[in-house]
Amino acid sequence: MKPVIDKQQVKNLYNAGFTDSEIARKLNCKKDTVKKCIQRNFGCLKRQHQTALTQRREIIKAVNYQANRYMGDSTFVKKNRSIYKTKPNGDIVLNKEVAPVVTWDTPRRLANEYKDRF
């Protein structure tokens, strides 16, 4: 039995600039299924998809810039040390046991920039 996928939802998300893997995640189905659906049904929408995809990426880039403008990742980690743990190599990573759910702009990792010096 073939998996059933809502073509209208795929079309709407594709036109909104979402990639095939993002659409698959949203619709809870396989990436290959979504990819094949797009190939078979929405090849004529490729130009609109590319335009929307570029717009989405620019918006995400602008939002991330604004979010990090006031407090950088290293400052955030220093002010919120309780939700982070330090790995043996010196990298500071988010501790999922202490903070299992965080906002999208919370830094997940801060790399140790001095690890090659010693």
PETA-V631398 format. One record per residue. N is the residue number from 0. PHI is phi in radians with two decimals (NA if undefined). OMEGA is omega in whole degrees, 0 to 359 (none if undefined). D_CENTER is the distance of its C-alpha to the mean C-alpha in Angstrom with 1 decimal. Layout:
# PETA-V631398
n->[N;N]
phi->[PHI;PHI]
omega->[OMEGA;OMEGA]
d_center->[D_CENTER;D_CENTER]
This chain:
# PETA-V631398
n->[0;1;2;3;4;5;6;7;8;9;10;11;12;13;14;15;16;17;18;19;20;21;22;23;24;25;26;27;28;29;30;31;32;33;34;35;36;37;38;39;40;41;42;43;44;45;46;47;48;49;50;51;52;53;54;55;56;57;58;59;60;61;62;63;64;65;66;67;68;69;70;71;72;73;74;75;76;77;78;79;80;81;82;83;84;85;86;87;88;89;90;91;92;93;94;95;96;97;98;99;100;101;102;103;104;105;106;107;108;109;110;111;112;113;114;115;116;117]
phi->[NA;-1.32;-1.22;-1.62;-2.30;-1.41;-1.12;-1.16;-1.15;-1.07;-1.08;-1.11;-1.20;-1.11;-1.21;-1.43;1.68;-1.46;-1.39;-1.10;-1.24;-1.19;-1.11;-1.07;-1.11;-1.17;-1.63;1.00;-2.49;-1.35;-1.08;-1.11;-1.12;-1.14;-1.04;-1.15;-1.09;-1.14;-1.05;-1.34;-1.95;-2.23;-1.10;-1.28;-1.71;-1.05;-1.11;-1.12;-1.10;-1.07;-1.11;-1.15;-1.10;-1.10;-1.08;-1.05;-1.13;-1.16;-1.13;-1.07;-1.10;-1.16;-1.14;-1.10;-1.08;-1.15;-1.17;-1.60;-1.19;-1.55;-2.56;-1.28;-1.08;-1.15;-1.15;-1.07;-1.11;-1.11;-1.37;-2.21;-1.07;-1.17;-1.72;-2.10;-2.29;-1.78;-1.44;-1.01;-1.43;1.72;-1.22;-1.84;-2.19;-1.17;-1.58;-1.17;-1.29;-1.45;-2.26;-1.21;-2.22;-2.34;-1.27;-1.15;-1.67;-1.32;-1.09;-1.56;-2.67;-2.22;-1.29;-1.33;-1.40;-1.84;-1.21;-1.56;-1.35;-1.88]
omega->[180;176;181;181;180;184;181;177;178;180;181;180;178;178;178;176;178;178;181;179;177;178;180;179;181;182;178;177;183;179;181;178;179;181;180;178;179;180;185;191;190;178;182;182;186;181;178;179;180;178;181;179;178;178;179;181;178;178;179;179;180;179;178;178;181;181;182;183;186;179;180;182;182;178;179;180;179;181;184;184;185;180;181;173;181;178;180;179;177;178;179;183;179;179;183;179;180;182;184;180;178;180;184;184;176;180;181;186;173;184;177;183;181;187;181;184;186;none]
d_center->[31.8;28.9;25.7;25.8;23.0;23.2;23.5;23.5;20.1;18.7;20.6;19.3;15.6;16.4;18.4;15.7;13.7;11.2;11.2;13.2;10.7;8.8;12.4;13.5;11.2;12.4;15.9;16.1;17.6;17.5;15.6;19.1;20.6;18.3;18.8;22.5;22.6;21.1;23.6;26.5;26.1;24.0;24.9;26.6;23.5;21.8;22.8;21.5;18.1;17.9;18.9;16.5;13.5;14.9;15.4;11.9;10.6;13.7;13.1;9.7;11.6;14.6;13.1;11.7;15.1;16.9;15.3;16.2;19.5;21.5;20.4;18.8;17.0;20.3;22.2;19.9;20.2;24.0;24.4;22.6;23.8;24.5;20.9;20.6;22.5;23.8;23.7;27.0;25.7;25.1;21.3;20.2;17.5;16.4;19.0;17.7;21.3;21.9;18.7;17.1;15.1;13.8;12.2;8.7;10.7;12.5;12.7;12.2;14.6;17.4;19.1;22.9;24.2;27.7;27.5;29.3;32.2;34.0]
